Each structure stands twice: as C-alpha cells, then as structure tokens.
Amino acid sequence: MNINKTITFLGAGSMAEAIIGGLITRRIVSPRMITVANLQDQERLDYIKTTYSVQTESDRLRAIKEADIIVLAMKPKNVHDAISHIKEHVTGSQLIVSVIAGIPTALIEEELGSTNPVIRTMPNTSAKVGESASAICPGAHATDGDLLTVEALFKAIGTVSVVEEAQMDAVTGVAGSGPAYFYYMVEAMEKAAQEAGLSEQQSRDLITQTVVGVGKRLQQTSKTPKELYKEVMSPGGTTEAGISELSAHATQDILQKAIGKAVKRSTELGSAYTPTNHSS
C-alpha cells in the first residue's frame, strides 16, 4: 500500500525518525513526499536527510506550504511557539497529526484557532522496524475519513488501536514509554549474562531472540502472562529461583509504580501547556 500524500514533520527527534523510517522501509510513503523541519539542529537535519533521502527545511512555513498532513513532533514545551508560528499559514484542507505526549486535541485546536482536523496519536519507537503499538484518537473536527487516513499511516508501522482521548495518558505510559522499560531490563540481563561468562555478542543474540519469542508467544496464546511464566517454572528449578528473587524485591510492584509515574507525567504535560498557561 502506498499513501500518496505529502507529509511534513515539525520536529526531527527520535519519534519522528522512527515513524519516517517505518514509512519509508515499508514503502508506504516515498521519501520525496516527506519533509522534516527543525529550527536549530542543522546537524540532526543533515543526518535525517542523508539517512532517509527526505526533504529537510529549517523554515517551518516553507516546510508546511505544500503538506497534506502536518505532523507535530516537537517537545511539549515547544508546542505553543510552533503553532503560533504556523497557524496563519495553515490551510483548511491540511490534516494535523500530533505525536506529542500529553497534549490534548482541544489545546491544539484552540491554539490553531481553526476547524482543521486534528488527530492525536501515541506510537512508540518500534515504529522504525514496523512494530509500533500505536493508539489514535480524533479531535472535534476530525472526520471518519481523517481517522482512516491516519489509521492507515500508523498501521504501516505496526498495530493501531482507536481509543477515547481520556485513555491516551494511559497509552503513553504503557505503550509510548514501554520499549524503554524492556530495553532497561534487557540491559540488566546482558550484564548478568556476561558476568556468568557469556560474550557480549552471545548475550545479545540469546536475549534478543528470547524477547522476540516472548512477544510471539503472547500474540498467539490466550493464556495469561502468569500462566505463561508458571509454564517455565518447575519446583526447585532455575526459573523458580529467579522468580523468587524478583518477587522478594517486589519487582512487579516497582514496575507498576514506574508506569503510574509515566501516566501521571503525561497528564501533567497536558495540564502544564494549556492556552492560558503558556509559561508553565
């Protein structure tokens, strides 16, 4: 499937790169149809242009001029300045897609001061390999057709769930931040493996395939995670010894608290950058 729409990314961070990489690798959008704008970091723009063969631009207004879809991919603290800069130049036919953590569609709509369709999304960086777990929700002016367009774009880089906007902070804490939790745990597993005598490459190969296998197993079974780890355990065995240590340190409770913190931070980001509180 090829989507014949011009897309401008305002922001060139890791999330923008992951989406761009996924769209190009899957041949959903031609590199010549993608423009990436970044105001300050020319080195980053040069890297994006060289790596993905997309168009780059240091001027936001030139970047959005011919865009069918404008993707807001800047940091939350920069959303007001960015929209203030472009809003007089946004045409009524342009679809606005936000990948900014915590920022509600109502804020973007009010900042724009127009009836442009706005769709909020929360992908994760696994988009770069076409395996993002993304959620999307429509703003007040978005049509079913707009939602289908964005759903098609993000299905190209993984799975898509259409959710209520009230659920987006939970999505951000669980799926948006989720890859980092797994990488953090893999880092610990690699250190333990090397301390036990495996080489760096052996550790990486074994653990990476283990993670891939776990993901596929979860996709293909109706069993709960608890039932699955119980399958691996045998009385007095190695897995029981490891799980006992994790339980002794309340590892699940700690992880739940970590996700709760991430969800709370997403909510805080949305409340901090309201139209009446730009300086927060």
C-alpha positions as CSV (number, residue, x, y, z in Angstrom):
1,M,0.0,0.0,0.0
2,N,1.3,3.4,-0.9
3,I,-0.2,6.6,0.5
4,N,0.1,9.5,-2.0
5,K,0.1,12.4,0.4
6,T,2.8,14.9,1.3
7,I,3.8,14.9,4.9
8,T,5.7,17.5,6.9
9,F,7.2,16.6,10.3
10,L,7.7,19.6,12.6
11,G,10.4,18.1,14.8
12,A,13.2,15.7,14.0
13,G,13.6,13.8,17.2
14,S,13.6,10.0,17.8
15,M,9.8,9.6,17.4
16,A,9.7,11.5,14.1
17,E,12.7,9.4,12.9
18,A,11.1,6.2,13.9
19,I,7.9,7.0,12.0
20,I,9.8,8.2,9.0
21,G,12.0,5.1,9.0
22,G,9.0,2.8,9.2
23,L,7.0,4.6,6.4
24,I,10.0,4.5,4.1
25,T,11.1,1.0,4.9
26,R,7.6,-0.3,4.3
27,R,7.3,1.8,1.1
28,I,4.2,3.5,2.4
29,V,5.3,7.0,1.5
30,S,8.0,7.9,-0.9
31,P,11.0,9.9,0.7
32,R,10.4,12.7,-1.8
33,M,6.9,13.2,-0.2
34,I,8.3,13.7,3.3
35,T,9.7,17.0,4.6
36,V,11.3,17.3,8.0
37,A,11.7,20.7,9.7
38,N,13.9,21.6,12.6
39,L,14.8,25.1,13.6
40,Q,18.0,24.8,15.4
41,D,19.8,21.5,14.9
42,Q,21.2,21.5,11.4
43,E,23.4,18.5,12.1
44,R,20.3,16.5,13.0
45,L,18.6,17.6,9.8
46,D,21.7,16.6,7.8
47,Y,21.6,13.2,9.4
48,I,17.9,12.7,8.6
49,K,18.4,13.8,5.0
50,T,21.4,11.6,4.4
51,T,19.8,8.5,6.1
52,Y,16.3,8.6,4.7
53,S,16.7,10.8,1.5
54,V,13.8,13.0,2.6
55,Q,13.5,16.8,2.2
56,T,14.7,18.9,5.1
57,E,13.9,22.5,6.0
58,S,14.9,25.0,8.7
59,D,11.9,27.2,8.0
60,R,8.6,25.9,9.3
61,L,6.5,28.0,6.9
62,R,8.2,26.7,3.8
63,A,8.0,23.2,5.2
64,I,4.2,23.2,5.6
65,K,3.4,25.1,2.4
66,E,2.7,22.0,0.3
67,A,1.9,19.5,3.0
68,D,-1.3,17.5,3.0
69,I,-0.5,16.3,6.5
70,I,1.4,18.2,9.2
71,V,2.8,16.1,12.0
72,L,3.5,17.9,15.2
73,A,6.6,16.1,16.6
74,M,8.2,18.7,18.8
75,K,8.7,18.7,22.6
76,P,5.6,19.6,24.6
77,K,7.2,22.8,25.8
78,N,7.6,24.0,22.2
79,V,4.0,23.3,21.0
80,H,2.7,26.9,21.7
81,D,5.6,28.6,19.9
82,A,5.4,26.2,16.9
83,I,1.6,26.5,16.4
84,S,1.7,30.3,16.9
85,H,4.3,30.4,14.1
86,I,2.4,28.4,11.6
87,K,-1.3,28.9,12.4
88,E,-1.8,31.9,10.0
89,H,-0.4,29.8,7.2
90,V,-2.2,26.5,7.8
91,T,-4.9,25.9,5.1
92,G,-8.3,24.5,5.8
93,S,-7.6,21.2,4.0
94,Q,-4.5,20.3,6.0
95,L,-4.7,17.4,8.4
96,I,-2.9,18.0,11.7
97,V,-1.4,14.9,13.4
98,S,0.1,15.2,16.9
99,V,2.6,12.7,18.3
100,I,3.3,15.0,21.3
101,A,3.0,13.2,24.7
102,G,0.3,14.6,27.0
103,I,-1.1,17.4,24.7
104,P,-4.8,17.1,24.1
105,T,-6.5,17.8,20.8
106,A,-8.6,20.6,22.3
107,L,-5.4,22.5,23.1
108,I,-4.1,22.2,19.6
109,E,-7.5,23.2,18.1
110,E,-7.7,26.3,20.3
111,E,-4.1,27.2,19.5
112,L,-4.8,26.9,15.8
113,G,-8.0,28.9,16.0
114,S,-9.4,27.0,13.1
115,T,-11.5,24.0,12.2
116,N,-8.7,21.9,10.8
117,P,-9.0,18.3,11.7
118,V,-6.6,17.2,14.5
119,I,-5.8,13.6,15.4
120,R,-3.7,12.8,18.4
121,T,-1.5,9.7,18.2
122,M,0.9,7.9,20.5
123,P,3.2,5.5,18.7
124,N,6.4,4.2,20.1
125,T,10.0,3.9,18.7
126,S,9.4,0.4,17.5
127,A,7.8,2.2,14.5
128,K,11.3,2.2,13.0
129,V,11.1,-1.6,12.4
130,G,7.3,-1.6,11.6
131,E,6.3,-2.9,15.0
132,S,4.9,0.1,16.9
133,A,1.9,-0.3,19.2
134,S,0.1,2.9,18.4
135,A,-3.1,4.5,19.6
136,I,-5.0,7.3,17.9
137,C,-8.0,9.5,18.8
138,P,-9.8,12.1,16.8
139,G,-10.3,15.7,17.8
140,A,-13.6,17.7,17.5
141,H,-13.3,18.5,13.8
142,A,-11.8,15.2,12.5
143,T,-13.9,13.1,10.2
144,D,-14.1,9.3,9.8
145,G,-12.1,9.8,6.7
146,D,-9.4,11.7,8.5
147,L,-9.2,8.9,11.1
148,L,-9.0,6.2,8.4
149,T,-6.1,8.1,6.8
150,V,-4.1,8.3,10.0
151,E,-5.0,4.7,10.9
152,A,-3.6,3.6,7.5
153,L,-0.4,5.5,8.1
154,F,0.2,4.1,11.5
155,K,-0.9,0.5,10.6
156,A,2.0,0.7,8.2
157,I,4.4,0.9,11.1
158,G,2.7,-1.6,13.5
159,T,-0.7,-2.1,15.2
160,V,-3.3,0.7,15.8
161,S,-5.9,1.0,18.5
162,V,-8.5,3.7,18.3
163,V,-9.2,4.9,21.8
164,E,-11.0,7.6,23.7
165,E,-8.9,10.7,24.4
166,A,-9.3,10.2,28.1
167,Q,-7.3,6.9,27.7
168,M,-4.3,8.5,25.9
169,D,-2.3,9.2,29.0
170,A,-2.5,5.5,30.0
171,V,-1.4,4.6,26.4
172,T,1.5,7.0,26.7
173,G,2.7,5.5,30.0
174,V,2.3,1.8,28.9
175,A,3.0,1.7,25.1
176,G,4.6,5.0,24.4
177,S,7.2,4.6,27.1
178,G,7.0,0.8,27.1
179,P,10.0,0.0,24.8
180,A,12.3,1.8,27.3
181,Y,11.2,-0.5,30.1
182,F,12.1,-3.6,28.1
183,Y,15.5,-2.1,27.0
184,Y,16.2,-1.3,30.6
185,M,15.5,-4.9,31.6
186,V,17.5,-6.3,28.7
187,E,20.5,-4.2,29.8
188,A,20.4,-5.9,33.2
189,M,20.0,-9.3,31.6
190,E,23.0,-8.7,29.3
191,K,25.2,-7.6,32.3
192,A,24.2,-10.8,34.2
193,A,24.9,-13.0,31.2
194,Q,28.3,-11.5,30.7
195,E,29.1,-11.8,34.4
196,A,28.2,-15.5,34.1
197,G,30.7,-16.0,31.3
198,L,28.9,-15.3,28.0
199,S,30.4,-12.9,25.5
200,E,28.7,-9.6,24.7
201,Q,27.6,-10.9,21.3
202,Q,26.4,-14.3,22.7
203,S,24.4,-12.4,25.4
204,R,22.8,-10.1,22.8
205,D,21.9,-12.9,20.5
206,L,20.4,-15.1,23.1
207,I,18.4,-12.4,24.9
208,T,17.2,-10.7,21.7
209,Q,15.7,-14.0,20.4
210,T,14.2,-14.7,23.8
211,V,12.4,-11.3,23.7
212,V,11.2,-12.0,20.2
213,G,9.9,-15.4,21.2
214,V,8.1,-14.0,24.2
215,G,6.3,-11.4,22.0
216,K,5.2,-14.0,19.5
217,R,4.1,-16.4,22.2
218,L,2.0,-13.6,23.8
219,Q,0.4,-12.8,20.4
220,Q,-0.5,-16.4,19.7
221,T,-1.9,-17.6,23.0
222,S,-5.0,-16.9,25.1
223,K,-3.0,-17.7,28.3
224,T,-2.3,-15.0,30.8
225,P,1.3,-13.9,31.5
226,K,1.1,-15.6,34.9
227,E,0.1,-18.9,33.3
228,L,3.0,-18.5,30.8
229,Y,5.7,-17.9,33.4
230,K,4.3,-20.7,35.5
231,E,4.8,-23.0,32.5
232,V,8.5,-22.2,32.5
233,M,8.9,-22.9,36.2
234,S,9.4,-26.3,37.8
235,P,9.6,-26.9,41.6
236,G,13.1,-26.3,42.8
237,G,14.3,-25.3,39.3
238,T,16.3,-22.4,37.9
239,T,13.3,-20.3,36.9
240,E,11.7,-20.6,40.3
241,A,14.9,-19.4,41.9
242,G,15.0,-16.4,39.6
243,I,11.3,-15.5,40.0
244,S,11.6,-15.9,43.8
245,E,14.3,-13.2,43.8
246,L,12.2,-10.9,41.7
247,S,9.3,-11.4,44.0
248,A,11.4,-10.8,47.1
249,H,12.2,-7.4,45.7
250,A,8.6,-6.6,44.7
251,T,9.7,-6.2,41.1
252,Q,6.1,-6.2,39.7
253,D,5.0,-3.5,42.2
254,I,8.0,-1.4,41.2
255,L,7.2,-1.7,37.5
256,Q,3.5,-0.8,38.1
257,K,4.6,2.3,40.0
258,A,7.0,3.2,37.2
259,I,4.2,3.0,34.7
260,G,1.9,5.0,37.0
261,K,4.6,7.7,37.2
262,A,4.8,7.9,33.4
263,V,1.0,8.1,33.1
264,K,0.9,10.9,35.7
265,R,3.7,12.8,33.8
266,S,1.7,12.6,30.6
267,T,-1.3,14.1,32.4
268,E,0.9,16.8,33.9
269,L,2.3,17.7,30.4
270,G,-1.2,18.3,29.1
271,S,-2.2,20.5,32.1
272,A,1.0,22.5,32.0
273,Y,0.8,23.6,28.4
274,T,-2.8,25.0,28.2
275,P,-3.6,28.0,26.1
276,T,-4.0,30.1,29.3
277,N,-0.7,28.9,30.8
278,H,1.9,29.1,28.1
279,S,4.8,30.0,30.5
280,S,4.5,26.9,32.7
